[in-house]
Amino acid sequence: MPTTGDFFYLDPTTIAPGTKPWSKVDGPFRSFALTPRRRSVTNIRDVLSSPTTPEHTTPGFATDIDIAGFALHHSPAAEKSFTDPAAVRAGYYAEVEALLREKLPGKIARVEIFDHTIRKHDPEAPRQPVQQVHVDQTPAAAAARVRRHVKDGEAEGLLKNRYQLINVWRPIGHAAADFPLAVVDWRTTTGKDLVPVDLLYPLHHRAAEGDDDDRGKETLPEVERGLSTEGYEVKGETYGVVEGEGRHRFYYVKDMTPEEVLFIKCFDSWGAGKEGGREGIAALTPHTAFVDPQTPEGVKGRESIEVRCLVFYEE
């Protein structure tokens, strides 16, 4: 059955005239305000189990990422604890790449996994569930990621063919009943819903001169410096999402388990509406954590891992 939730959108009236909005990667600090809107949320499990739902008029909904911008798959991982960053990079990254190659349509030439984040609903955790409707990458940021992370001189050639940036999201340890993840059917969005936002990283991420790897360097933010940009640098660009005049259709996976993964499309060079895009190909999907009023009190705090992947195709 569906549920409801309060979803937090970027409020464009709070952006200072003549400035570009920013947010910080290490905490809930930003140069703009959020505005909440109550929305209905459909359980993807209900859609997949009932042939009478409207979504089933589109074959592949919620299993083919090109339809709505997200896809749910059952795929237990060999990695279970996710406590050792080196083990995650050495073992789980390979599992993620194999899963992408198995489930994504098209002939994949290369997968470049450049980052992962572990989030915990725990006051001592450096990364918390994010309650803001957003998209992790803009087109400019996706191209910059390719040039930043492809080190063998092949970046410009790879950019000529289709490429995507996909997050692979999985609960850790127990079902994600607390702060579940909601995604928006990209077909209910328009370009005017998206606002580019600079993403700021703390300079202490740089352990040494020339170090450009942010993995495993998460620390608790300094709350007293939340609205200051001193000691930060721009290292990415996301989309903040404004209220879509009630158009946005939200979905989630109720009590999503660690044996399940959700593919979340952040960018696709073949996305409809882009130069060189293909009609009917999802370009992205906004997403956010939310509070499900149907969640019982006392459930374990959400723990999850998201792995960010560049996917390149042969054509």
Secondary structure, DSSP 8 states (H G I E B T S, - for coil): --EEEEEEEE-GGGS-TT---EEETTSS-BSS-EEEEEEEEEEHHHHHH-TTSGGGGSTTTTTSHHHHSEEEEE---S------HHHIIIIIHHHHHHHHHHHSSS-EEEEEEEEEEEEESSTT-SS----S-EES--HHHHHHHHHHH--SS-HHHHTTS-EEEEEEEEE-SS---SS-EEEE-GGG--GGGEEEEEEEEEGGG-SSTT----TT------GGGTT--TTEEEEEEEEEE---TT---EEE-TT--TTEEEEEEEEETT-TTSTT--TT------EEE---TTS-TT----EEEEEEEEEEE--
